[in-house]
């Protein structure tokens, strides 16, 4: 067919223009979808849409890689064409660096289930860092390369030759007109070009608008958070008395809050609890249903374990010192009915639920924790009591745990019905 599209027969110049245009749209879509996926406060509100959006983001990422592959055969010719255009060569280098960096880190994040957590942690950092740097740069480049900026000087307004309709102008209006005329005259005589003026203006606005958020992200990402988790305990809304007394091993902190930094994700508003009304229940297919108040719960024997914490979004906190009650120990106290096959877990937020198979729940390191790094678990991190499942991604480690039900049929939790896998094993688990 005569009209059949043939990329290899398109002239070189048209190829570059098409690639530039397509790449601009791809980066825009990736920036919007990636920004939505990044915002922690709307993770729960998006629900299944978030999973669909994530898949769409990945597909668009592959299109970005395809465009890069299509450009590579033209790279050397393009560089030769730009040999005397330093600014354009610099811009090309920056854009290629961003696209290659986004592509490589994105591929690692895409394959998170088949790679060690350390790989995905590193990839997430660089993916986010490139986004914080790259998107403002693309915005700056796009605005300052607009065609109407090619004029050498800022065009001044033509003076209005029309006589004023109202002869009774007040003094304030006359003063304002005088000021405006002076500003126009200053701009006309100024040596600054339209392009230079816009570059300075756009750059300043981007620094002022994005700089504080970038600084906050860098500080949160690189800061250890402090050995006492002060970032999360400040303003804690829980009122649980008495406070649990840590075992000696619980105070030998080697990691956790002092070596990493948690990110706060929740599908609801963060709930607060008081020891006056808090309770913990085991029900369902058990020999006897059990309910403890706070003081009774603290009397159950606890143990200490050190384990890593991996979020499915690609970050980890290593060597957390948890103190709590093994889940298997609580199940044994209630007695397990022969029909029970699964353990359903209820969050105190009244919304979040998840489940483990009975075999998974009996793993030695699955713990109902009450202390982190020798301190009460902060409200923002799931305190006063949360589940810890070290060998699985953190959406299985239910925060604000208050109830357990033994059931016979398999149950799909909050994130599982939204596309997450029911078996959330971390690569390289024991």
MONOR-V898432 format. One record per helix or strand of 3 or more residues. SS is the DSSP state (A for helix, B for strand). FROM is the first residue (numbers start at 0). LEN is the number of residues. If there is no record, write none. Layout:
BEGIN
ss: [SS,SS]
from: [FROM,FROM]
len: [LEN,LEN]
END
This chain:
BEGIN
ss: [A,A,A,A,A,A,A,A,A,A,A,A,A,A,B,B,A,B,B,A,B,B,A,B,A,B,A,B,A]
from: [6,11,39,47,74,85,111,116,146,170,193,229,247,255,278,289,293,302,315,326,341,352,357,365,378,385,393,400,415]
len: [3,27,7,25,7,25,3,28,4,19,29,4,4,3,6,4,5,8,11,8,6,5,4,7,3,4,3,7,3]
END
